[in-house]
Amino acid sequence: MSVTLTDQDKLTLRTAAFGAVSLMTAVGAVGGSAHKIATDGSLALSSATGVVGHVLAEKSTAGMNLKGKSVAELADQVLPALTAAMSLLEQQAPAEADNFRSTVLVAIEAATRARKGQPSPTMTEMTRKITAALDAA
């Protein structure tokens, strides 16, 4: 089955996936290594396969704004993008929606494990919010 994604669709997928890792980095940096969290999460995204893998491998950052003065500003961009990405994939290719959801969850798990010890309560809560956004579609 061929899936045709517009440039805007691809931007939404990349914003959602890399944004989820950015959120985990932002909330996990205290008491951990922000660089290691970001690296491990991004490496997990690079292991994606299927249409999702191809889109994430493009690594185009054009139009992707993952900067904010606070976690709240970043979340305002990323959480809706996660829901939108799931919606558009569920409409066009349900198997790819499952692939995207799994890919993002693996990436945030990898980001969480990059932190020494147990995940902080803030990382646990952000994981819950990301999962809820993925499931809201």
N, C-alpha and C positions, 0 to 999 in steps of 0.2 A: 504494500500500500504506500503510495507516494503522498507525502505531506508537503504542502506548500505554505511556507511561512513568509510573511512580509518582513521587511526590514524592521518595522515597528514591533512585530511579534518577536523577532529575534532579540531586539533590545529589551523587551519585557522579560524574556527568559533569562538573559544575561544579568539584568538588573536584579531579578529575583534571586537567582542562584548565588551570584557573587555578593549581593547585598546581605543574604543570610549569613554568609561567612563574615562579612564586615560587622554585622550586628554581634556575632559571637566574639569577634575580636575586641569590639568596643566594650562589651560587658565583662570579658574575661581577662582583660589586660591587667587588672589589679591583682597582684599576687601571682601573676603568671607572665609568660612571655608573649606579648602581642604578636611579635614576628612569627613565633612558632605556631601560634593559633592560626594566624592568617595563612601561613605556608601549608600546614597540614590540611586545613579546610580547602584551600585552592588546589592542592595536589589531588584530593579526593574528587573535586569537580573535574579535573583533567582526565580522570579514569572513566568518565561517562561514555556510554556507547549509544548507538542509534542516532536518531535525529537530534536528540538532546545533546549527545556527545559532539556532534558536528557543529551545532550552534555554539556550544560553550568553547570549543576548540578555536573558533574564529578569533576570540580574544579581542574583538573590536570594542574599544571603550568609547567610541564616538556616540555622544548623546547620553552616555551613562553617567549620572551624577550621584555618586555615593559619598558625598561629603555633607556634613551637617555640623552644627555647633553643639549638638547634643545627641544622645542616643535616641531621644524622642523624635528629633528631626529625621534621623536616618530611618527609624522605624516607620515614620509616616510615608516614606517612599517605598521601602522594601516590603512591608507586610501586604499592602494592596497589590504590589507587583507579583507576589507569590500567589495570591488568590487569582489574579488575572491570568497568570501563566497557566495555572491548573485549568481554568475555565476554557481558555483557547485550545489547550491540548486535548481536553475531554471532548470538545466539539469536533476537532479534526482527526485525532488519533488517540483513542483511549489508552492504548498500550504505552504510548509515549507519555501520557499523563502519569501513569504508574511509574515509568522510568524516571521522569523528572522528580516526582515525589521521593522516590528511593534515593536518587542521586543527591538531592538536597539534604535528606536525613542522614545519609552516610557522611556528607561533608560536615554537617554540624556535630556529628558524633566524633569525627576525626579532630575537629577543632576543640571540642570539649576534652578529649583525651590528651591533647597537647599540653594541657595545664597539669601541673604536678598535683597529685592527691585527688581528692573527690572534687567533682564540679562544684563551683560556688553556687549559692542559692540564686544569684543573678543569672548565671549561665543556665541553670535548670529552668528558671522562669522564662528566659528568652527562648529556650528550646520549646517550651510549651506554647509560647506565642507564635513561633514559626510554624509549628505543627498545626496549630489552630487555623492559621492563615492558609496553609496548604489544603486543609480539609474543608474550608469555607466555600469552596467553589461548587 
